[in-house]
Amino acid sequence: MARRHAKVGRPGSGTQTELVPIVILAAILSGVVVGVFLGTFGGGGSVPAAPLLIYAVGVNDPHVAIGTSAAAVAAIAAVSVIGHWRPKRVKRPCAGIFALAGIAGSIAGSQLALRVDGPWLLLAFSAVMAAIGLSMFRKPKGLVDPDVRITAAIMARIVPLGVLTGLAAGFFGIGGGFLIVPGLMSATGMTLSSAMASSLASVALFVATTSANYALAGYVDLKMAGLLLAGGTVGGVAGVQVAKVLAGRVSLARKGFAAMIVGVAGYVGWNAVLGIAATS
């Protein structure tokens, strides 16, 4: 596995991973996977990024994995949202207010995460992954309004949801799209396709804020983030096309993705428990 080749420095000392060929290939392919998931599903698509860096690429420090994946996911989400922007599926006023409210939460969440030991952070991350996967089995509820427009009542619902989502996204270094999609639907009544597309705009801003906090603390490997972005750009474009193909079978596809997330959560959680036991 690529894991034995990776070498991560101390926080603030560059935290660079040794870019041997197998690590470069693993990072690019990991980016492709994340990009496809983000482009296809919007919410939840960024969840595998940090586990892929740890278990496929071989980044040893969970904080570096989260910070680096957040930097790459922000850019991948921005690329993916372009493909949805042209068909006007992104409800810009609603997505913009939700994202701005969440930035404050993501700052607080990422600052808190930096103070948590790596194994415990991974254990909490695995629990959230499991919750994300299980939540994706449920069909979002709410009245459907394809032409939703921002109102004072909608703003009153969006702002607190944005802050709470940003807090979770910042702590775990994920986009929080699994919360954004049902949150936008319940708060505004927009369609599932619009919520999935609009979530990408919020994901980009949330994780960009998170990665900035991690970068200031020395926990972002810029070269590794670049490799993830290279793969993720291709994957994101492909994911948008996959979303169009699966337009009539989104529910089935999301359930398959959800099952994978739950499985990965179990693997991450087990390894975190072993890490905690080894240091206690």
N, C-alpha and C positions, 0 to 999 in steps of 0.2 A: 504493500500500500504506500501511497505518497506520504503518509504520516511520518515515517521515520526520516524523511529527507528535510522536513520543515524545521527551521530554527528561528525562534522568535526572541527578540531582545527584551531588555527591561523597559518598562513604561517610560516614555520620554526619550529613549535612546535610539529611536528609529523604528523599532518593532517590525523589522523587515524579515520576510520569509525568503529562504534560499531558493532562487528560481531555477532549479534544475528542470530538464525537459518534462519529466513526469508530473511535476508540480504545476508547471505552466499549462500542460494539457488538461489536468484535472480542474484547474481554476477556470479555464475557458469553457469547458464542458459544464461545469457547475453554473456558470453564468448563463449558458444556453438554457439549462433546465429552469432556472429562476425566471428568466425572461419569458419563456413559454407559459409558465404558470401565471405570471403577472399579466401578460397580454390576454390570456384566455379567461382567467377567473377574476382578475382585479383583486378583490378582497381575499386575503389569505395566501396569495401567490408568493409573497416574499418570505413566508415562514421557513421554507427549507434552506434559506441562504446561509445562516450561521451554522447549522448542523453540517451542511455540505463542506464548509470551510474547515470545520474541525475534523470530520470523519473521512472525507474524500480527499481534501487538499492537504490536510495535516497541520493546520494552525493549532498550536498547543494552548494558547491563552484564550479562554472564552471571551474576555473583554476585547481582545484584538479581533477575534472572529466577529463579534457583534458590531464593533465600530467599523471594521472594514466592510462587512456585508451591508451595513446601513448606507455607507457612502456609495457603494455600487448600486444598491436597490433604488436609491433616490434618482440616480441618472437613468436606470432602466425603466422605472415607472414613468419618468418624463418622456422617454422615447415612446413607450407603449401608449401613453395618453394621446399622442399625436394621431395615431391611427383611428382612435375613437372620436377625435375632435371634429374631423371633416364631416362625418354623418350627423353631427350636432347631437350626439347622445350625451355629451357632457353638459350638465346643467350648471353653468359657470357661477352664477350668483350663490346658489346653495352650496356648491363645492367650495367656493372661495371663503365664505363665512365659516363653514365647518373647519376648513384648514387653518384659518387665522386663529380661531379659538383654540385649536389643538396645539398650536406651536408653543404656547405657554405651558401646557401640560407636558409636552415632550421634553422641554428644557428641564422641568422638575424631575421627570421620570428618569432621564438619562443621568442626571447628577446623583440621584439615589442609587442607581444601578452600579455606578463606579465605586461605591462604598461597600458593595457586597462581594464576598469571596467567590472566586470562579466556580467551584463545584456547587455551591448553594445557588448561584445564579442559574446554572444549567438545570438544577432540579426544579427551580421555579419556572424556568423556560419550558421544560418538558410538560409541566402541569398546564401551562397556558396553551401549549401546542395541542394537548389532548382536548382542552376546552374548545379550541378553534375547530378541530376536526369534528367533534361532536355537534357543534353549533351549525356546521355546514350541512349536516344531514337534515336540518329543519328547513322548511320552506318559509321564507320571509313573509310576514303578514302585513296587511295594511291596504288602504284604499289606493287604487292606481289612478294617477293623474299624469298622462304623458306630457302635458303642457304646463307643468307646475311652475309657479312664479313665487318669488320671495315675498313674504308678508311679515308683519310684526309678530304674529302668532308663531309662524314657522321659525323666525329668528330666535324666539324665546325657547324653542325646543332644541334648535340646532346648537346654540352656543354651549350649554352645559354638556351636551353629548360630545361635542368637539373637544372640550377640555379633558374629560374623562378618557376619551379615546387616545388623545395625545399623551396623557400620563402613562397609559399602558404601552403605547408604541415606543415612547422614550425609554422606559425601563427595560423592555425586552429587545429593543433594537429592531423592531418589525414595523411594517407599515400600519398595522392596525386595521387593515381593510376588512377583516372578518367582522369588526365592529362597525366600520363605516357603512358598509352596504345595508345591513338591516337598520342601522341608525338613520340613515338618509331616507330609507323607505318609510319607516314609521313616523319620522318627523315631518316629511314633506309629501308623502304619497306618490313619489316618482316611481317609475317602472323599474323592474329588476335590471334590465339592460342599461338604463340610464344611471342607476345607482352603482353598478359595477364599473362603468366607464368613468363616472364622476369620482369614484373612490381613488382612482389612480392619481388624480391631481392632489388629493389630500395626502396620499401615501408619499408622493415625491417630497412634499414640504415637511411632513412629519419626520421622515427618516433623514432628510438633509439637515434638519435641526439637531437630531440625535447624533449624527456622524460628526457634526461640527464640535459638539461637546466632547466626544471621544477623541477627536483629533487634537483638541487643546490639551487633553490629558496624555497624549502620546500613544493612543491605542488604535491608530489607523495605519495600515500598510497601504500606501498609495499605489505602489506597483501592483499589488495583488488586487486592489480595487479596480485598477485599469484593466486587468485581465478578465475579471468578472464582468465589467462593463462591455468589453469587446464581445464576449459570448452572449451577454444579456441583450445587447442591441439586436443581434440576429434573432435570438429567441423571442424577444418582445414583438418584433415584426411578424414572426411566424405565429406567435400566440394570438395576435389580432385576427389573423386569417383563420386560425383554428376556431376562435370564438364565433366567427361567421358561419363556419361549417356546422358547428354544434348548436346553432341558434335554437333549433327545435328540440335539442337533447341536453340542454344545459344542466338540468336537474340530475340526470344520470351521471354526467361527467363530473359534476361537483361531488357527488357521493363517492365516486371512485377516488378522487383527489383527497376527500376527507378521510377515507379509510387509510390511505397512505400516510397522511399526517398523523393519525392516531398511532399507527405502527412505529413511525419514526420517534414519536413522543415517548413510547415505551422504551425504545433503544437508548435515547438520550437520558431518560430518567434513570435507567438501570446503571449506565456508566457514571452518572452523577453520584448515585448512592455508593458505588464502588470507590469513587474518588474521595468522598466524604469519609468513608470507613478507613481508607488508607491513611488519611491525615489526622484521624482522631486517636 
